[in-house]
Amino acid sequence: IILLYPSLSICQSLDIWEDGELCLNSLQCKSKCCHRSTGLSLARCAPKASENSECSAKTLYGVYYKCPCERGLTCEVDKTIVGSITNTNFGFCHDAGRSRE
């Protein structure tokens, strides 16, 4: 861990990090989204996706290519087995309580 993330110290492991800070898992982030743009990029805490933004369904891995939706929104995505394994089940955030037109 120290080799991949030299700026992280052991004493930080119990802290909750702000957006923009390096992370290893979404549980470390205040927003609950540890985001990376590519498989080789460093993950950083990021805000959750807003309405009509691209999103990911919740993942077991704890790191997202697209953050999950803000509270009260639902990520409408077609889940597939391959997408679940590769963490590529993307969709868009919608307000499930609002009627569709």
N, C-alpha and C positions, 0 to 999 in steps of 0.2 A: 504494500500500500504506500509506503513512504517513497519508494522508487517512482511510482506512477504519479503520485500527488505530493511532491516534496513540500508544498506550502501547508499541508495539513499536519497538525501536530496531534499527539495522543490526547492532550488535554481538550482538544476541540471535539473529540468524538461524541461527547454528551451534549454539545451545543446544538441549537437550532439555527440554521444558516439562512441568511437573507438572499434575495434574488441576486444572481451574478457570482455567488461564491461557489467554489468547486465542491462537488458532492460525489458520493458513491452509491447512494440510495435515496429515494424520495422521502423516506422517514426522517432524513437529516434536514430537510428543507422546511422552512416556515410555510411555504405554499403547498407542500407535499408533492412537488414535481421536480425531479432531477432529470434534466433534459440534455440531450446531445444531438447535434445536427447530423453527424455521420458516425459510422461504427468506429472510426479512428479518432474522433474528437474527444476532448475532455468534457465530462458532464458538469453542468452548472445548474444551480437552483434557478427556476424560472416561474413566472406567474402561470396560473391555470388558464386554459383557453376560454375566451369569452363567446357570447352568442354569435353564431354563424362562422366561427373560426374553426380551422382544422383541428382535430383532436384524435387521441388514441383511447381505446377502451382500457380499463384498468389492466395492468400487467403484473405478473408474478416477479418479474426481474427487478422492478423498482427503478428502472431508468427508461425514459421515454424519448422517442423521436418527435412526438407531438404530445403536448401535455394534456391530461384529462380536463374535462370541463369544470368551470366554476360551479359552486354549490347551486342547486336548483335547475341546472341544465343537464341534458342527457346527450351523450355522444352516440349519434345514430350511425352505426357502422355494420357492415356485413362481416360477421366473424367467420373466419375460416381456420382450419387446423394449421395450415401452412403459415397464415398470417399471425396466428398465436405463437408459433414457434419462432418466427423471424421478427416478431414485434412490429409488424407492418399492417395491422388492422386499423386503418385510419378512416375517419368520418368527419362529421361536422356537428358542432354543439347546437342544440335546439332546446327551447323551453317546452318541456313536455306538458306543462299545465296550460299553455296557450293553444287555442284551437288553430288548426291549419286552414289556410285559405287557398 
